[in-house]
Amino acid sequence: MATTCVFCGGRAGSSEHVLPQWLGRQVPEEFAKADGTRTIRTRQGELRLIAERFATATVKCVCSTCNTGWMSDLEQRVKPFLYQVMAGEPVTLGPGEQTALATWVMKTSMMTVQSSVLDHLTLIPRADYVQLHRYGQPSMRRTTARALHVEPPGDERQHQWGVFHGARVGGRVNGYSVILRTGALAVQFTSLRLGPGYETARYGESAKQLRLWPPTEAFSWPPAATSSGDLASMHPAQVWAKKRRG
């Protein structure tokens, strides 16, 4: 367990839910009450299943000031539309909602890392935690994100409500790529530290991918569906970097 807050450096120990409790009250009752499991990777590299119901996992890597302050405010910002997006229901997301959703997904990815990927706690560098705490949003200079709609396999009880993938990026650039899936929503973040002469290439919109970060004009959710197989093939993710002009 972290002894200092991963965001501000204060004293950690406040219990933070990886997925919010209020979300557990919005999903179908039979799903919320169903027995589930979460997969973690131990420091020895072994996979281990933990019995766990939806939206019950907690971590103690943040301080009470962050937990009850900006993190709580962020939950309130996504609460009006998050379940609709996760359920694949039609909704319009303007720049404000896009910013809130992108920030929430990054924060939740960080909490997922802290709770389950025990041998990759440094996958997301501390600078990105500090960025989120200091500015209340991901970096516009080095971070991009795209949102995808993933259809369930036809049986709501089989719907995956918590899938996380992470990969380091090397070569000419340095950084990481993560995909967090919560229900029908999947978001891929790529955060890059680029060498001289390179800049981050922005995600454009397509039939299956919507640019979520940096925010753009309002768009209608959901886009055309992406299969789970297509989602899995996105790792290792392509690095979206290009040579800077001039």
Residue pairs with C-beta under 8 A, 6 or more apart in sequence:
1 12
1 13
1 60
1 61
2 12
2 60
2 61
2 114
3 11
3 12
4 10
4 11
4 12
5 11
5 12
5 61
5 62
5 63
5 65
5 66
6 12
6 61
6 62
6 110
6 114
6 126
6 129
7 62
7 63
7 66
7 129
7 130
7 132
7 133
8 63
8 65
8 66
8 133
10 63
10 65
10 66
11 63
12 60
12 61
12 62
12 63
13 60
13 63
13 64
14 60
14 62
14 63
14 64
14 66
14 67
14 68
15 58
15 59
15 60
15 67
16 58
16 59
16 60
16 61
16 62
16 67
16 71
16 111
17 55
17 56
17 57
17 58
18 55
18 57
18 58
18 59
18 108
18 111
18 112
18 115
18 162
19 54
19 55
19 57
19 108
19 161
19 162
19 182
20 55
20 75
21 55
22 75
22 79
23 55
23 82
23 83
23 86
24 32
24 53
24 54
24 55
24 56
25 32
26 83
27 54
27 55
27 83
27 161
28 156
30 157
31 54
31 156
31 157
31 159
31 161
32 53
32 54
32 55
33 53
34 53
34 54
34 157
35 51
35 53
36 51
36 52
36 53
36 54
37 49
37 50
37 51
37 52
38 49
38 50
38 52
38 57
38 116
38 162
39 47
39 48
39 49
39 50
39 116
40 47
40 48
40 50
40 115
40 116
40 117
40 118
41 47
41 48
41 116
41 117
41 118
41 119
41 120
42 48
42 118
42 119
43 118
43 119
45 119
54 161
54 162
57 115
57 116
58 115
59 111
59 114
59 115
61 111
61 114
62 71
66 133
70 133
70 136
71 107
74 100
74 103
74 104
74 107
74 136
75 104
77 100
77 104
78 97
78 100
78 101
78 104
81 91
81 93
81 97
81 101
82 101
82 104
84 90
84 91
84 221
85 91
85 93
85 101
85 184
85 185
85 221
85 222
86 161
86 182
86 183
86 184
86 185
87 183
87 184
88 149
88 151
88 183
88 184
88 185
88 222
89 222
90 220
90 221
90 222
91 220
91 221
92 218
92 219
92 220
92 221
93 101
93 218
93 219
93 221
94 217
94 218
95 215
95 216
95 217
95 218
96 215
98 212
98 213
98 215
98 216
98 219
99 137
99 213
99 215
101 147
101 187
101 212
102 137
102 138
102 145
102 187
102 212
102 213
102 215
103 132
103 136
103 137
103 138
105 145
105 180
105 187
105 189
105 212
106 128
106 132
106 138
106 143
106 145
106 189
107 132
108 180
108 182
109 124
109 164
109 178
109 180
109 189
110 124
110 128
110 129
110 132
112 162
112 164
112 180
113 120
113 121
113 123
113 124
113 164
113 166
114 121
116 164
117 123
117 164
117 166
120 166
123 166
123 168
123 176
123 178
124 166
124 176
124 178
124 191
125 176
128 138
128 139
128 143
128 191
131 138
131 139
132 138
138 145
138 189
138 191
138 213
139 191
140 213
140 214
141 200
142 175
142 191
142 192
142 193
142 194
142 200
143 189
143 190
143 191
143 192
143 200
143 213
144 189
144 190
144 200
144 201
144 202
144 203
144 211
144 213
144 214
144 240
145 187
145 188
145 189
145 190
145 203
145 211
145 212
145 213
146 187
146 188
146 203
146 209
146 210
146 211
146 212
147 185
147 186
147 187
147 209
147 210
147 211
147 212
147 221
147 223
148 185
148 186
148 187
148 188
148 208
148 209
148 210
148 223
148 226
148 231
149 184
149 185
149 186
149 208
149 221
149 222
149 223
149 224
149 225
149 226
150 181
150 184
150 185
150 186
150 225
150 226
150 227
150 228
150 231
151 184
151 225
151 226
151 227
152 158
152 159
152 160
152 183
152 184
153 159
153 228
159 183
159 184
160 181
160 183
160 228
161 182
161 183
162 181
162 182
163 179
163 180
163 181
163 186
164 178
164 179
164 180
164 181
165 178
165 179
165 232
165 235
166 176
166 177
166 178
166 179
167 176
167 177
167 178
167 235
167 236
167 237
168 175
168 176
169 175
169 176
169 177
169 190
169 192
169 236
169 237
169 239
171 239
172 194
172 195
172 198
172 241
173 192
173 193
173 194
173 195
173 198
173 239
173 241
174 192
174 193
174 194
175 190
175 191
175 192
175 193
176 190
176 191
177 188
177 189
177 190
177 191
177 235
177 236
177 237
177 239
178 188
178 189
179 186
179 187
179 188
179 189
179 231
179 234
179 235
179 237
180 186
180 187
180 189
181 187
181 231
184 222
186 226
186 231
187 212
188 234
188 237
189 213
190 200
190 237
190 239
190 240
192 200
192 239
192 241
194 200
194 241
197 243
197 244
198 241
198 242
198 243
198 244
199 241
199 242
199 243
199 244
200 240
200 241
201 240
201 241
201 242
202 211
202 214
202 240
203 209
203 211
203 212
203 240
204 211
205 211
205 216
205 219
206 223
207 223
207 224
208 223
208 224
208 225
208 226
208 230
209 223
209 226
210 219
210 221
210 223
